[in-house]
């Protein structure tokens, strides 16, 4: 069933008895009430599922909580449909070619992942949302911190991480191609975030896909990097070289030419 629920939860005070009386019915079915020990909540199939963790610590005041029960246990990224919805919504806030660039990146990531023994669904979602920070306006380095903070508030930590790492294949903020338009706080968030991360194959995959994803389709890596270099006036040589190394790395994993694997000549984002 597809639905949204808006609910209010209250901390209740005991009446001095554990006896429960319920006279509620839902569509003719009587509702029962039970006490569940908080320490053993993980043993129960109970909804909303965030309560299992939430109730383990003390809370005070009013809190606004947004959760998506469709997130699979332990998964820190949304399902495909939710990711597509998030991108569409973001594009309506800040329309531009970045939307289709993201779709091309997602297509490449999914295809390469499937041929490299990685999770294609995860790769697709990470590719689709790597630039989601653009939702908040036309910023350069700012789109990195905007995306990171946005995804963290939704509980999509895996995507937040990609928002950080996709622009820095050297994990070095000084190598960023574009304007440094972040506040001190945002810059610190990016620097500290990058420090704490050990790049993995998903980080590398999205970096590679970013370097070949155009708004019209898959681009030749050198052509796209040249295009970025012309637009921004410079392109760090080490970053350039690393992108080429990434191409070789994934071609080795796939045992196939990159452009053939992602169907460069035919793929069109829509
Ligand atoms: Fe991108």
Boltz pocket constraint, residues with backbone or C-beta under 6 A from the ligand:
constraints:
  - pocket:
      binder: B
      contacts: [[A, 101], [A, 130], [A, 131], [A, 210]]
      max_distance: 6.0
